[in-house]
């Protein structure tokens, strides 16, 4: 293939095709990052910001006090963030209208099949929307737009200043002979090309000085379209990896592209801020290349409640730093109270629970701690959003409950595991033990026989059946 600007390379088209094929497996199998940006804690912070922005709109006379705040999520993926956000808005009694969208029709179909979506017809709607390609926009004028790991998957261009001379970095994409067009297999060959740079590029380049830099042209086009859809009055909440300031851009060097089935780039948020101009641009505390949270506001002369809410949430702490603290806690010998305190800090997030399930199984809680653990598991299960894959939340919860003697609760969750993840020898065996201990000999024996069908020669199932 001939060389050309990065934004015009086939990589972005191949990436979109990957997401269409993979559907929700891109998240359930851990191909694409989601742990923090789709967490209950982030959904709560977004909910508070959405409520704050609505308050500022009402105070400025742009929204009636009883009118719902209109929210658009772009690139919604598996839908986990929307699930947590909707539940928070409902519990906080914030009137809302959510339009959830994704460019992959397979993801839209999966989201529309969700019970929680069908139960909220009129308040939650899912549409297929490619923010750059579809000529029609969303069916609402959004007050708030959310994009998690969206900007990094939109086209980028690469530029460089060489000895004071501005050049564009063109890329030639090659595939090994006989291979399918996939980002993972592509070989990239870069070359500096002298070309007429757009006015914004010429104006931005002096901030970098010398060296290479990326421009998120897809993100800028997305923001332009959002401005049109919202008639110039909107709050954009973005979470993405990238360069939060010019120092990070200057240290960036050559184009940084990551491959994970599709392709993504480090987002130059310093360039987005420069393009955004005088309008409010908020950044999370200690934003770093791995992940930063950003808010871009337009259309209001003052946004006191929104600024105050940002300062008390993303502006007050780095959630990425908090996630690393959780990792450190789980690597040590944490007590049950410490683990439950961490789970509460993460708003009883099921993913966080799964990560602490092993130390909880190994613990010997007091009766008071066991009661608190049961209550925490009940609360966490309410937050569960099933996406399939290897993450079996019900099974992990059941094993913890089983260890502390909560047999009825454990049996219920083993059953949910079998319903959601298919018949599995280990879950059937554990459920069989629960049934036997609860005095249901027939059901227990039947489950142990199923274990032998699923896993012939299962020693424990064979021994217990012989004793029965």
N, C-alpha and C positions, 0 to 999 in steps of 0.2 A: 504494500500500500504506500502511496506517496505521502510525504511529510506535509504537515499542516498544523494550524493552531490546535492546541490541546482540546479546546471546547468543541471542535469540529471532528474529533477523532471518533471512531466507532466504539470506543470503550464505554461511553455513557449509554449508548443504545444496548450494548451487550449486558451492561449492568441492569438496565430496566428489564431486559428479558430474563435475567437470572431471578429477580424478585418475583416476576410473574410465575415462573416455574416452581420456585421454592415455596411460595405462599407463606403460611405461618411457620413452616419448618425453618425458615431463616432465623427465627427467634427461638423456637422450641429446641432446636439442636445447637444453639449457642454460636451460630455462624456470625450473627450480627450483634453488637453490644446493645444491651437493654436494661441491665440490672438497676442502675441508678436512675436513669431518665424515666423509667416506667414504674418507679417505686411509689408506695403509698405516701411516703414523706414528700416527694416532689409534687405529687398530685394535690396534696393538701396545700403546699405553698402556692401552687398555681391557682387553686381555688380561692385562696385569700387574696391573691393579686387580681383575679377576675372580679371578685366582689368589690375590691377597692377601686378598680378602674370604673366599674359601674357607678359607684358612689360619686366619683369625680365627674362622670358624664352627667349624672342627675344634677349635681351642684352647679354645673356650667349651663344647665338648661337644654342639654342635647338628648336627654332621655327622660321619659315620664317615670315617676317613682314606682309605678307598678309594672313597668315594661321589663321583659326579660333581657338579660345580656346575651347577645348572639355570639357564639363561639364557633370558630372553624379550626379543626385540627387537620393539618396537611401531613401526608406521609404517615398515617396512623399505624401502619404495620400490623401487629397482632391485635391491637386494640386494648391492651392492658391499661395504659395511662388513662384512656377515656373512661374505662370502667371505674377506676378509682376516683377520677375527677367527678363523674356524675354522682357517685354515692356521696362524696363530700358536699357538693353543691346542694343536693337534696337534704342532707342532714343539717346543713347551715341555713336552709330555707332561702336560698338565693334563686330567684326566678331565672331560668336559662333556656336557651335553645341551642343545642349542639349539632353541628353538621360535621360528621367524621368523614374523612376522605383518604383515599390512597390511589396511586397511579396504577396499581396492579388489580385487575378485576377479580382475581382469585382471593385477595385479601378482603375486598369489599363484600364478596359473597359470604366468606367465612364470618365477617363481622355482622352482617345482616341476619345470619342464622342464629346469633346469640339470643338466648332467652331474655337477657336484660335489655337488649335493644327492642325486641318485639313487645316487651311489656311497657315500653316508653314511647310508643308511636306518637308522633307529634312533638315530642321533646328531643328525641335523638333520631337523627337521620344519617344514613351512610350513602355516599355517592362516589363514583369513580371520577377522579380529578387529577389530571397531569398539569401541575401548576404552570408549566412552560409551553405545553403543546395544545391543550384543549382551548378552543376559541371561546367557549362559554365558561363563565366562572361559577361559583357556588350559588345555591338557591337562596342566599341571604347576603345582606351587607354586614360583614362581620365587625363586631366591636373588638374582639380579641382573636388573634391568630396564633396557633401553637405549632411549632415545628421541632421535633426531637430528632437529632441526627438526620436532618433534612438537607441543610445547606451543603454539607460535605459530599452528598451524593449528586448534587446538581453540577453542571459543567463548570470547569475552571479554565482560565488561561494562565500561561506562564511567561514571565518577562524577566529581564535582567538588565542591570546597568554594568557595562564593561568599560572601565576607564573613562567614565563619564558619558558613555554612549548607550542609548536605550535600544535594546534589541528584544525581539520576541523569540521565545524558545518554542520551536516547532517540534513535533514528535512524529516519528514514523512507527506504525504498529505492524509487527510481523507475527505470524503464527507458524508453529512447526507444521511441516507438510502433512496433510491429511487429518488435521485436528479441527474440531468444531470451534466456531468463534466464541471464545470465552475469555473473560478478563484474566483468569488465573493462568492461562497458557500464553498470554501475549508477551512478546518481547518489545521493549520500548527503546527507540534510538532518538536521541535529542540533538538538535542543531540550532545555533543562533542564527536568526534571520533579521536583516534590516527591513523594516516596514513602517508605514505611516501609523503611528500609535493614536488611539482615540484621545480626546482632550483630557478625560479623567485620568488616563494612564500617565500622560505627560505631566499632569499636575501632581499626581501621587508619587511618582518615581523619586523626586528629590527627598521625600521623607525617608526612603530606604537608603539612599546614598549610593552604595556600591554593593553589587551582588544580586542574586536572584530573588524573585518574589512571585507569589501566586495572586491572582485576582479572581474572586468568586463571582464570575459574571452571571452564572445561573442564579445565585442568591440575590444579586442586585436586580435581575429581571423579575424574580419572584416578589421582592419587596415593592417593585414598581406596580406589579399587577395587584398586590394586596392593597396598595394605596388607591388604585382605581376601584376595586370591589367595595372598599369601605368608604368611598368618597372622601378620603383624606383624614379620617378620624379613627384611629385604631391603635391597639397595643399589641405588639408582636413579641411573643415569648419564645426564645430560641435556646436550645441546649445542644452543644456540638463540640467536637474537638477542633482545635485550631490555635491560631496565634492571637492572644488577647491584646497585644500592644505592639508598638513599632520595634521595641527591643527584641521581641520574639521573632518578628518578621526578619529583622536584620541578621539574626542568628540562624535563620531557616536554611539558607543555602539553596541547594538544588531542589527541583519539584519533588514533593513528598506525596506519593500515591500509595494507598493501602488497598490490599486485595482480600476480600472475604466473600468469595462467590461473585459479588459485584466489585465495584471500585469506588473509592472515596478519596477525598483530598483534605489536607489541613486547611481550615477556613481562615482566611485573613480577616479577622474581625476589626483590625485597625483600619483596613481599607473600607469595610462596611461603615465604620463610624465616620470616616472622612466623607464617604458618599452621602451618608445620612445628614450631614451638615449640622445646622443649628438645633435640630430636633433632639429631645431627650434620649440619651443612650445610657442604659444602666448595665453594670457588669457585676458579676458575683464576686464575693471576697476571695482573693487568692485564685482567680481564674488562671488556669494553666493549660498547656497544650493538650493534655489528656481529655479535659472536659471543662467547659465553662458554661454558665447560665447568663443569658443576656435579655434585656428588655428594651425594645425600641418603641417609643411613643410618638404620636403625631396627632395634631388637631386640637389640643388643649393648651391654653396659655399657662395654666397651673394644674398640677396633679398632686396635691399635697398628700392625699390618702394613699395613692399608689406609691409615691416615694417613701412614705413612712413604712408601708407594708413591705416594700422591697428591702429597706434598711433593716427591718426586723427578721427577714428571712434570708434570702440569698446574699444580701449585702452584709449580713452579720457573721456568716461562717461559710466555710468551704465544705460542701457535702461530700466532695471527693476525699477531703481530709478525714471527715467523719467515717467514711467507708473504710479507709485504711486503718483507722482506730478500731473499727469492728473486726477487721481481719486480724489485727494484733491480739485482740481479746480472745478470738476463737483459736488462736495458735497457742495460747497459754492454758492455764488450769483455772478457768473461770468457775465460780460457784453458781448455783441455780439462781440466787437473787441477782447476781451480776448479769447473767444471761437474760433473765426476764426484764431487767432494767434496760438492757440494750434493745430487746425486742420492742418494748414500749416506746423507746426513743425513735425507733424506726416505724412507729405507728402500726405495729403488729403486721408487718409485711411478711407474707408467706415465704418469699425467697429467703429472707433473713432467717426465718425459723428453720428452713431446710438446712441452712449452713450451720446452724447450731444444734441440729438433731443428734449428732453423734455424741457430743459432750453431755447432752441431756440424757441420752440413753445410759451413759456411763455413770451418771450421778446417782446419789442416794438421798433424795430430798426428804426433809422432815414432813410430817403431815400438813403443816401450814404451808410449806413450800410446794407440796404436791397439789394442794387445793388451788394455790395461785397459778401453778403450771396448767392445770386443767382449764381454769378460766381464761388464761392467755391463749391456749390452743383453740378454745371455742371462738374467741375474738378474732384470732388469726384466720381461722377457716372461713369466717364471714367475708374476709378480704380476698379469698382465693379466686383467681381467674385462670381457668384451665386452657392451656395452649398445646397440650400433648407433649410428645418427646420424652426424654429421659427424666424430666423433673416430676416425680410422683409425690406431690405434697401430701395427699391423703395417706399414702403408705408410711411416709416419714412420721407423720403425726400419730398414726396408729401404733407404730412400734414404741414410741415414747410413752403413750398411754398404757400400752400392754405391760411395759416394764414396771410401771408404778401401780399396777393392779386395777386399772380402770377398764375392765373387760368389756362392758357394754359399749362404752364410747369407742374403744379400740375396734371392736367387731364392726360397728357402723362404718368406720373409716376404712377398714380393710375391704368392706363391701364396695365402698365408693371407689377405692383403688381399682378393684376388679372391673367395675363398670366403666371407668374412664380409661384404663390402660390395658384392658384385656386380661384373660385368665393367665395367671402367673403362678408357678409352683410355690414360690416363697410366700406370696400373699395368701394363697389357698391354705398352705400349711399353718401359717400363723392364725388365720381365721378359724381353722379347724380346732386348734388348741384352745382358742377363746370359747368356742361353742362347747367343747368338752368340759372346760372349767366352769362354764355357766350351767352345766347339767344337761345340755342338749346332746345326748350320746349319738342319736341317729344322724343329726346334721353334721356333727363333728366327724363321724366315721365316713360319711359320704364325701366330705371335703378331702379327707386323707386319701380316699380312693382316687379322687380326681388328681391329687398330687402325683400319685403313681402313674396315672395316665399321661400327665404332663412331663414328668421326670421319672421314668422307670428306674427302679433301684434306689430311690430316695430312702436312705437308711432309717432316719427317724420316723418317717411315715410308716414304713414297713414294721418297725418294732412296736409302735403304738397300736397299730391295727392288730397285731398278733396278741397284744395284751388285752385288747377289747374282746 
